[in-house]
Amino acid sequence: MYSRLEDELGREPSDAELAKEMDLDLDSVRDMLKKTSIVSLVSLDDFLEQNHEQDTSSRFGAELETPETEYEKRELRESLAAAIDRLSEKEKQVITLYYYEELTLKEISAIMGVSESRISQIHSKAVVKLRGKLKNAQAVAF
């Protein structure tokens, strides 16, 4: 729903627009975003690993990389980079500080001058967008 609304608007939907689309009050939407932000605190590396097909040799402990798996990993990384490029500046900053600089949400909130709760919301929206774009990229690739 978020991606569809984003496509329709040509920009990131506001919380109020999400509430209207979902036929919920604004507080309920913000509460849902807060709850999903806790679930969304997942390493993007873990996401890449979970969504990458492993050959039978890697399941048995051998870390052999076939040309196909190398290609798939590279394609997935390129898709992730392209998806990150399409994020808003704030979302890019939060993703960069959280995943690359390994800062906490509290540290990021101090840097950006907004509440930790708002950083959590920005992070959640960014992760939802990235997951959606990566799933779409994987569907097109296969």
C-alpha positions in Angstrom: 0.0 0.0 0.0 2.8 2.4 0.9 4.6 1.8 -2.5 1.3 2.2 -4.4 0.5 5.5 -2.7 4.0 6.7 -3.2 3.7 5.9 -6.9 0.4 7.7 -7.2 1.6 10.8 -5.4 5.1 10.8 -6.9 6.6 11.4 -3.5 6.6 9.9 0.0 3.1 9.9 1.5 2.6 11.8 4.8 1.3 10.0 7.8 -2.0 11.8 7.3 -2.3 10.5 3.7 -1.5 7.0 4.9 -4.2 7.3 7.6 -6.7 8.4 5.0 -5.8 5.7 2.6 -6.0 3.0 5.3 -9.2 4.5 6.7 -7.6 4.9 10.2 -7.0 7.8 12.5 -3.6 9.5 12.5 -2.7 8.2 16.0 -3.4 4.6 14.9 -1.1 5.0 11.9 1.7 6.5 14.0 1.3 3.8 16.5 1.6 1.1 13.8 4.7 2.9 12.4 6.2 2.8 15.8 5.5 -0.9 16.2 6.8 -1.8 12.8 10.0 0.3 13.4 11.0 -2.2 16.1 10.5 -5.1 13.7 12.3 -3.2 10.9 15.6 -2.9 12.8 17.1 -5.7 10.7 20.5 -5.6 9.1 20.3 -5.1 5.3 23.1 -7.7 5.1 20.8 -10.2 6.8 18.0 -9.3 4.4 20.4 -9.9 1.5 21.5 -13.2 2.9 17.9 -14.4 3.6 16.8 -13.5 0.1 19.8 -15.0 -1.6 19.4 -18.6 -2.9 22.2 -20.8 -1.6 23.5 -23.7 -3.5 23.7 -27.1 -1.7 27.4 -26.9 -1.1 27.0 -23.8 1.1 24.2 -25.5 3.1 26.7 -28.2 4.1 29.3 -25.7 5.3 31.4 -25.3 2.2 31.7 -21.7 1.3 32.2 -22.2 -2.5 31.0 -19.3 -4.6 29.8 -20.3 -8.1 29.8 -17.8 -10.9 26.0 -17.8 -10.6 25.9 -17.0 -6.9 28.6 -14.2 -7.4 26.4 -12.8 -10.2 23.3 -12.9 -8.1 25.0 -11.2 -5.2 26.3 -8.5 -7.4 22.9 -7.9 -9.0 21.3 -7.8 -5.6 23.9 -5.3 -4.3 23.3 -3.1 -7.4 19.6 -3.3 -6.9 20.1 -2.2 -3.3 22.3 0.7 -4.3 19.8 1.9 -6.9 17.0 1.6 -4.3 18.9 3.6 -1.7 19.6 6.3 -4.4 15.8 6.7 -4.8 15.3 7.3 -1.1 14.7 10.9 0.2 17.8 12.7 1.6 16.7 12.2 5.2 16.1 8.4 4.6 19.5 8.1 3.0 21.1 9.8 5.9 19.4 7.6 8.5 20.3 4.4 6.5 23.9 5.5 6.1 24.3 6.5 9.7 22.6 3.4 11.0 24.0 0.7 8.8 27.3 2.1 7.6 28.4 4.2 10.5 26.7 1.8 13.0 25.2 4.6 15.1 22.2 4.1 17.3 18.9 5.7 16.7 19.5 8.0 19.7 22.9 9.1 18.3 21.3 9.7 14.9 18.5 11.8 16.5 21.2 14.0 18.1 23.0 14.5 14.8 19.8 15.3 12.8 18.2 17.3 15.6 14.9 15.4 15.7 13.4 13.0 18.2 14.5 9.4 18.4 10.9 8.4 17.6 11.0 10.4 14.4 14.3 8.8 13.4 12.7 5.4 14.0 9.8 6.4 11.7 12.1 7.5 9.0 14.1 4.3 9.3 11.0 2.2 9.1 9.7 3.9 6.0 13.1 3.6 4.4 13.3 -0.1 5.1 9.8 -0.7 3.9 10.7 1.1 0.7 13.9 -0.8 0.2 12.3 -4.2 0.8 9.5 -3.3 -1.7 12.0 -2.2 -4.3 14.3 -5.2 -3.8 11.3 -7.6 -4.0 10.2 -5.9 -7.2 13.7 -6.1 -8.6 14.0 -9.8 -7.8 10.6 -10.5 -9.4 11.6 -8.8 -12.6 15.0 -10.6 -12.6 13.3 -14.0 -12.4 
